[in-house]
């Protein structure tokens, strides 16, 4: 295991690590979230969400039509859990969250 030094100016660990999963999988009971609800849940504005998404540092959206973009609630919940775990210095918790989401899928 390698030691990772993170610049304290980095606000979210996802800015350092790219989101691992390139395939979205819906969890049982999952639902779609529109951009307004995603903004409210993660406390980021639309431009920051799309910027991080293009960098691979935020869950990908799902296009349901020309003017309808949504996110899976489970992917947003996982991202939030990762940010909390990293903020409290609990990298094992991130692994537990990932393992749990894999088991549910």
N, C-alpha and C positions, 0 to 999 in steps of 0.2 A: 504494500500500500504506500503510495507516495504522499508526501506532505504538500498541502496546497496553501499557499499564501495568497490571501485576497486583499486587494486594495480597499481600505476602509471607505473610500469614496464611492465604491460600488454599492448601489442601493439594494439590488436583488441578486441573489446567487445565480439566477437564470441568465443574468447578463454575462456571467463567466462561463457557465455550462449551457450548451444547447440542449433543448428538449430532446430526449432520447427517442421517443416513439414517433415514427413517421406515419403510422397507421392508427386512425382513430377507431376505438372500439367503445360501443355504448354499454354501460353497466346496467344491470337490471334496475328498472325504475328510473332510468336516466331521462332527462328532459333537455329541451333546447333552451338556451338563454339568448336573448337579443342583446345588442350592443349596450343599450341603456342599463340593463341589469348587470352585465359584465363590468361596466364602468363602476357601478355602485358597489359591487362585491369586492373588486380588487383595488379600488381607490386610485385608479388611473384613468386618464382621459383617452378618448378614441385614438388620437394621434400616437400616444405612447404605446397603446395596445398594439396598433398596427406596426409600429416601428419595431417593437420587441418581437412580434410575430414574424416579421421579415428576417430578423436576425436569428430566428430559431429559439428565442428565449421566452416564448409565450405559446400556449396551446394554439394549434391551428383552428381556423374557423371552417364551417361547413356552409357551402353555398346551396341554398334551396331554390334559388331562382335569380333572375337578373337583379332584383333589388331586395333580396332577403338573405342575410348572412347571420348565422347563429353559431354558438359554441355548445359543446356538450357540457352539462353541469358537472359531470364526473371529472372532466379534464381541468375545469376551472378549480374545483375543489382540491384536486391533487396538486395543482400549482400553488394554491394558497397554503396547503399543508407543508409543501416543500419550503416555501418562504419562511413560515413560522419555525420549522425545524432548524433551518440554517440560522435564523436570527437568534435562537436560543442555544446554538452550538450543538445541535443534536443530529449529526449526520447519520447515525444509525436509524433515526426516526424516518428519514427520507427513504432508506432502504426498506423499512417496514411498510411504509405507505405504498411503495412500488410493488412489493411482494403481495400485499393485500389486494391491490387493484388487478394484478395479474391473476390471482386466484378467483376473483369475482368475474373476470372476463371469460 
